[in-house]
């Protein structure tokens, strides 16, 4: 892979990383730093209705799941950035072939070439 493509992909990874970090920060502030009463918007002194509590709990769990997924992507991005530094970026972790530049432009933290990824997905139920 030439230096120009490598630079473009590194910038793409860094931009993607910044978006993910901002998203995680927003989810964390929105979900973790608010009490259940604040999150529901109920400022009265009355107790919560069970259905409202269930909805709030669902929303909280959903947001925590999103944050967890975002953290996994963040790990993959950090691994891709490290692999750029050590020279192993763009090499399939299964077969050792080069991953196409087009695939890396679409998914800059890809670790498998298309044929290997297709084989992996066919194995999954």
N, C-alpha and C positions, 0 to 999 in steps of 0.2 A: 504494500500500500504506500502511495506516495505521501510526502509530507503535507501537501495541501489538503488531501482528504483526511489525514490524521488530525490536522489542526481543526478542520470543520467538525469532525466527530467529537473531538475533545470539547470544543465550545458548545456543541449540542448537548453533551453529557452534563457540562457545568450549568447550562441554562435549565435543563430538565431537573437537575439536582436542586437548584434554587427554588424552582416552582414547587417541588415536593416538600422541601423544608418549610416554605411559607404555608403550604397546605396543612402540614402536620402541626405547625404552630397555631394556625387558626382553629383546627379541630381540638387541639389541646386546650386552648383558651376557652373555646366555646363549650367544651364538655367537662373538662376536669377542674377548671378553676371557678366553677359556679356551683352553688348549692342547688339542690333540687327545687327549692322554692324560687330562687332567682331564675333558674332555667325555665320554669313554667310561666314566669311572668306574673305569678300570683303574689301580690304584695299584701294581701289581707291577712288577718290573724287566724283565719279559719283553716281547718284541716283540709287536706287534699282529698279529692274524690278518687276512688280506687282506679277507675278507668283512666283518669288523667295521669295518675302515677304510673300505670302500666305503659301508657303512650310515652311518657317521659323516659321511663326505663328502656323502652325499645329504642327510642331515638339515641339515647346515651350509648347503648350497646352497639348500635349501628355505627355511630361515629367512632367508637373505639375500634371496631372492626376495620373501618376505613383507614384509620391511623396506623393500625397494624400492617395492613396491606401496603400502605405508603412507605412504611419503614423497611419492608422487605425489598421494595423497589430501590429505595435509597441505598441499601446494602449492595444490591447488584450494580448500581451506578458507581459506588465507591470502589467495588472490585474491578469494574471496567477501567476506571481512572488509574488504578494501580497497575493493571495489565498494560495500559498504554506506556506507563513509566518503565515497566520491566521488559517491554518489547513483545509481549505475548498477546497483545490485543488483536482481535480479528481472526483468531485461530479456534476452530471448533474443539471443544473440550472432549468430544467423543472420538472423532476420527482424525483429528489433527489437520484437516484441510482448512484452507482459507475460507472465511465467511465473506460472502459477497458484500461489496460496498453498498449496494442497494439495500440489502437487508440491514446493514448497520446504520444506514441513514434512516430507515424506518423504525428500527429498534436498536438504538446505539449501545445498549447493554446486553445484546444477544450474546450467548455463549456457545450456541450450536448453529451449525449450518442448516439450511432448509431441509435437506434430505434426512439428517439425523433428528431434527425436531419433528418431522412428519412421522418417522419410525417410532419415536418416543410417544407421540400423541396417539398412534394407532394401538399401542400396547395398553394404554389407559382405558378403563371401562367407560 
